[in-house]
C-alpha cells in the first residue's frame, strides 16, 4: 500500500507517524478533519479515522478511488454506519472497502472502570466524598439507603451477570473472578465461543471458560433467568438495532436486593425513563453506574444527574493512555494481512453493525 490518510484527533505522535511510514510510502495527517486535498483522498489506500467517518467536505466514499481499508480508532462503528454515505459500502458492488474497528484495545481501562464503579458503590465512596466536600465532618456511621449503619459490602460470593461477552465482557469476568465473584454471561448464541480479533496478551477469557453458565441475549426467557440470578449486571453491548431497548425497568427489577447495574457499552440498551422507573419504583433498591446514557450527552439538569444511587461519567472510561498507539498496532497488523491476502483483525460486519 502506498498512501495513508489519517484524520485522528488529537494528532498522532511523531513516533506513531514514523512507525506508519515503515509500512506506507506516504502518510498524510489532518487531525482537524478539514481541508484534506481531494488528490490525497483519491489516492489513499487506507483511511485511519475516528468514528465520525468521512472527512469534512467529502460526501461519498466513491471519492476514495483507491481505498481498501477504513481503520477506526474506536470500538463503536455506529456513527460511521449512521453516515448517509455508509449505504454505499453495503449496496455498491464497485466498492471493495473493508472496515476494522479498535475493539479490544480498551479492555485495560474500561473493565477496571466497571470494577471501580462497583467498589465505589459497595464502599459508598460517593457519599463520603460529598460529606468531605460539603460538611467536612467526621461521620463514621453514615446510614445506608435502608437507614442501617455504614458497612462495606463485599464482592466475594456475589453473582455477576455480564450482558455481552466480547472483549470487555471477558476482561470484566477475568478481573471479577479474582474478587471471588461467581460469573454468568449472555451472548447472542448462548454458547461458549472463542474470542477473536485484537487481544492484548494476558487479558480476557479466550475460550469463555470463566462463566459458570451461558445465556442467550436474544431469548427473552434466558435473559430474564440470567438477570434474576445476578447481584450485579454489567452491560458491554455494542450499539445495534438488536440491542436497542433490550433492557427495561421490569428486567432491572429482577436483580437481587440492592443490585447494581453498570453500563459500559452503549446507552441505547435501555431508555432513561425505564432506568428511572427501576431506580425509583423497584422494590430491590438498585444502584447504577453509567458511562453511557440515552440520550447522549445526557441533558444538563436531567434528574438522573442527581439521583442518590447513580454514578455518571460522560463516556470517558475508554479515553486511555496509549489509545492511539494501540489503534496504530491494529492498523499496521491489518495492513500486513491485506498485503498477504489474509482476513483482517476486527472486521466490522456492515450488516450487523459491529
C-alpha positions as CSV (number, residue, x, y, z in Angstrom):
1,X,0.0,0.0,0.0
2,X,1.2,3.5,-0.8
3,X,-0.9,6.1,0.8
4,X,-2.3,6.5,4.3
5,X,-4.7,9.3,5.2
6,X,-5.3,10.0,8.9
7,X,-7.8,12.3,10.5
8,X,-7.2,11.2,14.1
9,X,-7.6,14.0,16.6
10,X,-5.6,14.7,18.7
11,X,-2.8,14.5,16.3
12,X,-0.8,11.3,16.0
13,X,2.5,11.4,17.8
14,X,5.7,11.6,15.7
15,X,6.7,8.2,16.9
16,X,3.4,6.8,15.6
17,X,3.8,8.6,12.3
18,X,7.3,7.2,12.0
19,X,6.1,3.7,12.7
20,X,3.4,4.1,10.0
21,X,6.0,5.3,7.5
22,X,7.6,1.9,7.7
23,X,4.5,0.4,6.1
24,X,3.3,3.2,3.8
25,X,5.1,5.2,1.1
26,X,3.2,8.3,2.2
27,X,1.5,9.3,5.4
28,X,-0.8,12.3,5.4
29,X,-2.2,13.5,8.7
30,X,-5.1,16.0,9.1
31,X,-6.1,16.0,12.7
32,X,-8.7,18.7,12.3
33,X,-10.5,16.6,9.7
34,X,-10.7,19.6,7.4
35,X,-9.1,20.9,4.2
36,X,-8.0,17.4,3.0
37,X,-6.8,17.8,-0.6
38,X,-9.0,15.8,-3.0
39,X,-6.0,14.4,-4.7
40,X,-4.9,12.7,-1.4
41,X,-8.4,11.4,-0.9
42,X,-8.4,10.0,-4.5
43,X,-5.1,8.2,-3.9
44,X,-5.5,7.0,-0.3
45,X,-5.2,3.2,0.1
46,X,-6.1,3.3,3.8
47,X,-8.1,5.7,6.0
48,X,-7.3,6.0,9.7
49,X,-10.1,7.9,11.4
50,X,-12.3,8.5,14.4
51,X,-15.9,7.2,14.5
52,X,-17.3,10.2,12.6
53,X,-16.3,8.7,9.3
54,X,-15.7,10.9,6.2
55,X,-13.5,14.0,6.2
56,X,-15.4,17.3,6.1
57,X,-16.2,18.2,2.6
58,X,-16.3,14.6,1.3
59,X,-19.8,13.4,0.7
60,X,-19.2,10.0,-0.9
61,X,-16.9,7.0,-0.4
62,X,-16.6,7.0,-4.1
63,X,-14.2,9.9,-3.8
64,X,-11.8,7.4,-2.3
65,X,-10.9,5.8,-5.7
66,X,-8.1,3.6,-4.3
67,X,-9.4,2.9,-0.8
68,X,-9.1,-0.6,0.6
69,X,-9.3,-0.2,4.4
70,X,-11.1,2.1,6.8
71,X,-9.4,1.7,10.2
72,X,-11.4,3.1,13.1
73,X,-9.6,4.2,16.3
74,X,-12.6,3.4,18.4
75,X,-14.7,0.3,19.1
76,X,-18.1,1.6,18.0
77,X,-18.9,1.8,14.4
78,X,-22.4,3.2,14.7
79,X,-21.5,6.8,13.9
80,X,-19.9,5.6,10.7
81,X,-22.9,3.5,9.9
82,X,-25.2,6.4,10.5
83,X,-23.4,8.4,7.9
84,X,-25.7,8.7,4.9
85,X,-23.0,7.6,2.5
86,X,-22.4,4.5,4.5
87,X,-25.1,2.7,2.4
88,X,-22.6,2.8,-0.5
89,X,-20.4,0.3,1.3
90,X,-23.2,-2.2,1.7
91,X,-25.1,-1.6,-1.6
92,X,-22.4,-1.0,-4.2
93,X,-20.5,-3.8,-6.0
94,X,-17.9,-1.3,-7.1
95,X,-16.5,-0.6,-3.6
96,X,-14.2,-3.2,-2.2
97,X,-13.6,-1.5,1.1
98,X,-13.3,-3.3,4.4
99,X,-13.8,-1.6,7.8
100,X,-12.0,-2.5,11.0
101,X,-12.7,-1.2,14.5
102,X,-10.4,-0.9,17.5
103,X,-12.3,-3.4,19.7
104,X,-10.0,-4.9,22.3
105,X,-7.7,-2.0,22.9
106,X,-9.9,-0.6,25.7
107,X,-10.0,-3.6,28.0
108,X,-7.2,-2.3,30.1
109,X,-9.2,0.8,31.1
110,X,-12.9,0.2,30.6
111,X,-13.0,-3.2,32.5
112,X,-11.2,-1.7,35.5
113,X,-13.6,1.3,35.4
114,X,-16.5,-1.1,35.8
115,X,-14.9,-2.7,38.8
116,X,-14.0,0.7,40.3
117,X,-17.7,1.8,39.9
118,X,-18.9,-1.3,41.7
119,X,-16.4,-0.8,44.5
120,X,-17.3,2.8,44.8
121,X,-21.0,1.8,45.3
122,X,-20.1,-1.1,47.6
123,X,-17.9,1.2,49.7
124,X,-20.2,4.2,49.4
125,X,-17.4,6.5,48.4
126,X,-19.6,9.0,46.6
127,X,-21.4,9.7,49.8
128,X,-18.2,10.0,51.7
129,X,-16.9,12.4,49.1
130,X,-20.0,14.6,49.3
131,X,-19.6,14.7,53.1
132,X,-15.9,15.7,52.7
133,X,-16.7,18.5,50.2
134,X,-19.9,19.8,51.8
135,X,-19.7,19.2,55.5
136,X,-16.1,18.4,56.4
137,X,-17.3,16.4,59.4
138,X,-16.0,13.0,60.8
139,X,-19.1,10.9,60.2
140,X,-18.4,7.2,60.7
141,X,-21.9,6.0,61.0
142,X,-23.4,7.2,57.7
143,X,-26.7,5.4,57.3
144,X,-27.3,3.4,54.1
145,X,-30.4,3.7,51.9
146,X,-32.3,1.5,54.3
147,X,-31.3,3.5,57.3
148,X,-28.8,0.9,58.5
149,X,-25.4,1.8,59.9
150,X,-22.5,2.1,57.5
151,X,-20.9,-1.1,56.4
152,X,-18.7,-2.2,53.4
153,X,-20.3,-4.7,51.1
154,X,-18.1,-7.4,49.8
155,X,-17.7,-8.6,46.2
156,X,-16.8,-12.1,47.3
157,X,-19.6,-14.5,46.7
158,X,-21.6,-12.1,44.5
159,X,-23.1,-13.3,41.2
160,X,-22.2,-11.0,38.3
161,X,-24.2,-11.3,35.1
162,X,-22.3,-10.0,32.1
163,X,-24.5,-9.0,29.1
164,X,-22.3,-9.1,26.0
165,X,-19.3,-11.4,26.2
166,X,-16.9,-9.8,23.8
167,X,-13.5,-8.3,24.7
168,X,-14.8,-6.0,27.5
169,X,-17.2,-8.6,29.0
170,X,-14.4,-11.2,29.1
171,X,-12.0,-8.9,30.8
172,X,-14.6,-7.9,33.4
173,X,-15.1,-11.6,34.0
174,X,-11.4,-12.3,34.5
175,X,-11.0,-9.4,36.9
176,X,-14.1,-10.1,38.9
177,X,-13.3,-13.7,39.3
178,X,-10.2,-12.7,41.3
179,X,-12.5,-11.0,43.7
180,X,-14.3,-14.3,44.4
181,X,-17.3,-13.5,42.2
182,X,-19.5,-16.1,40.5
183,X,-19.7,-15.2,36.8
184,X,-22.6,-15.9,34.4
185,X,-22.8,-14.3,31.0
186,X,-25.1,-13.8,28.0
187,X,-24.2,-13.5,24.3
188,X,-26.4,-13.9,21.2
189,X,-26.0,-17.6,20.8
190,X,-26.0,-18.6,24.4
191,X,-22.9,-20.8,23.7
192,X,-19.3,-20.6,24.7
193,X,-17.3,-19.1,21.8
194,X,-13.7,-18.3,21.3
195,X,-12.6,-14.7,21.3
196,X,-11.4,-13.2,18.1
197,X,-9.8,-10.0,16.7
198,X,-7.3,-7.9,18.6
199,X,-6.4,-9.3,22.0
200,X,-3.9,-7.7,24.5
201,X,-1.8,-10.6,25.9
202,X,-2.9,-11.7,29.3
203,X,-6.4,-10.2,29.1
204,X,-9.8,-11.7,28.7
205,X,-11.2,-15.3,28.6
206,X,-10.3,-16.7,25.2
207,X,-12.4,-19.9,25.4
208,X,-15.2,-18.5,27.6
209,X,-14.4,-20.9,30.4
210,X,-14.9,-18.4,33.3
211,X,-18.8,-18.2,33.3
212,X,-20.5,-20.9,35.2
213,X,-23.4,-20.7,32.8
214,X,-24.1,-19.0,29.4
215,X,-27.4,-17.5,28.5
216,X,-28.8,-16.1,25.2
217,X,-29.4,-12.4,25.0
218,X,-31.9,-12.8,22.1
219,X,-34.0,-15.3,24.1
220,X,-36.2,-13.3,26.5
221,X,-36.7,-16.1,29.0
222,X,-33.0,-16.9,29.0
223,X,-32.1,-13.2,29.6
224,X,-34.6,-13.0,32.4
225,X,-33.1,-16.0,34.1
226,X,-29.6,-14.6,34.0
227,X,-30.7,-11.2,35.4
228,X,-32.9,-12.7,38.1
229,X,-29.9,-14.7,39.4
230,X,-27.5,-11.7,39.4
231,X,-26.4,-9.3,42.2
232,X,-24.6,-7.1,39.6
233,X,-25.4,-6.7,35.9
234,X,-22.7,-5.3,33.5
235,X,-23.8,-4.4,30.0
236,X,-21.0,-4.2,27.4
237,X,-23.2,-4.5,24.4
238,X,-22.5,-2.6,21.2
239,X,-25.0,-0.3,19.5
240,X,-27.2,-2.2,17.1
241,X,-30.8,-2.4,16.2
242,X,-31.0,-5.7,18.1
243,X,-29.5,-4.2,21.3
244,X,-31.8,-1.2,21.4
245,X,-34.0,-1.3,24.4
246,X,-33.0,-4.9,25.2
247,X,-33.4,-3.9,28.9
248,X,-36.3,-2.2,30.7
249,X,-37.5,-1.5,34.2
250,X,-39.1,-4.9,34.7
251,X,-35.8,-6.7,33.9
252,X,-33.7,-4.5,36.1
253,X,-36.2,-5.1,38.9
254,X,-35.3,-8.8,38.7
255,X,-31.8,-8.1,40.1
256,X,-31.2,-9.3,43.6
257,X,-31.8,-6.9,46.5
258,X,-29.5,-3.8,46.4
259,X,-28.4,-4.9,42.9
260,X,-26.0,-2.8,40.8
261,X,-26.4,-2.1,37.0
262,X,-23.2,-1.0,35.2
263,X,-23.4,0.2,31.6
264,X,-20.0,0.3,29.8
265,X,-21.4,-0.5,26.3
266,X,-23.9,1.8,24.7
267,X,-26.8,3.8,26.2
268,X,-29.3,2.5,23.7
269,X,-29.8,-0.7,25.7
270,X,-32.3,1.0,28.0
271,X,-34.4,4.1,27.8
272,X,-33.6,6.5,30.6
273,X,-37.3,6.7,31.6
274,X,-37.2,2.9,32.1
275,X,-34.0,3.2,34.2
276,X,-35.5,5.9,36.3
277,X,-38.6,3.7,36.8
278,X,-36.4,0.9,38.0
279,X,-34.4,3.2,40.3
280,X,-37.5,4.9,41.8
281,X,-40.2,2.2,41.9
282,X,-38.3,-1.1,42.1
283,X,-38.5,-2.8,45.5
284,X,-34.9,-4.1,45.1
285,X,-33.3,-0.6,45.6
286,X,-30.8,-0.9,42.7
287,X,-27.9,1.4,42.1
288,X,-26.5,2.3,38.7
289,X,-23.1,3.3,37.2
290,X,-23.3,4.7,33.7
291,X,-20.5,5.7,31.3
292,X,-23.1,5.9,28.6
293,X,-26.7,7.2,28.5
294,X,-29.8,7.6,26.4
295,X,-29.8,10.3,25.1
296,X,-26.1,11.1,24.9
297,X,-25.0,13.6,26.0
298,X,-27.4,13.5,28.9
299,X,-29.1,16.9,29.1
300,X,-28.0,19.4,31.7
301,X,-30.2,19.3,34.7
302,X,-31.7,15.9,34.0
303,X,-33.0,14.2,37.1
304,X,-30.6,11.3,36.6
305,X,-27.6,13.5,37.4
306,X,-28.7,14.0,41.0
307,X,-30.2,10.6,41.8
308,X,-28.6,9.4,45.0
309,X,-27.9,5.9,43.8
310,X,-26.4,6.8,40.4
311,X,-22.8,7.4,39.2
312,X,-22.4,9.1,35.8
313,X,-19.3,9.7,33.7
314,X,-19.6,11.3,30.3
315,X,-18.4,8.4,28.1
316,X,-14.8,8.7,29.2
317,X,-14.0,5.3,30.5
318,X,-12.3,4.4,27.2
319,X,-10.1,7.5,27.0
320,X,-7.0,5.5,27.7
321,X,-3.3,6.2,27.8
322,X,-1.7,4.9,24.6
323,X,-5.1,4.5,22.9
324,X,-3.9,5.7,19.5
325,X,-0.7,3.7,19.8
326,X,-2.7,0.5,20.3
327,X,-5.0,1.5,17.4
328,X,-1.9,2.0,15.3
329,X,-0.9,-1.5,16.2
330,X,-4.2,-2.8,14.8
331,X,-3.8,-0.7,11.6
332,X,-0.3,-2.0,11.0
333,X,-1.3,-5.6,11.6
334,X,-4.2,-5.2,9.2
335,X,-2.0,-3.7,6.5
336,X,0.2,-6.7,6.8
337,X,-2.8,-9.0,6.5
338,X,-4.2,-7.2,3.4
339,X,-0.8,-7.4,1.7
340,X,-0.8,-11.1,2.2
341,X,-4.5,-11.6,1.4
342,X,-5.4,-12.6,4.9
343,X,-8.6,-11.8,6.9
344,X,-8.1,-8.5,8.8
345,X,-8.5,-8.1,12.6
346,X,-11.7,-6.7,13.9
347,X,-13.6,-6.6,10.6
348,X,-16.9,-4.9,11.0
349,X,-19.9,-6.7,9.7
350,X,-21.6,-4.0,7.7
351,X,-25.0,-5.6,8.2
352,X,-24.8,-6.3,11.9
353,X,-23.1,-3.0,12.6
354,X,-20.2,-4.3,14.7
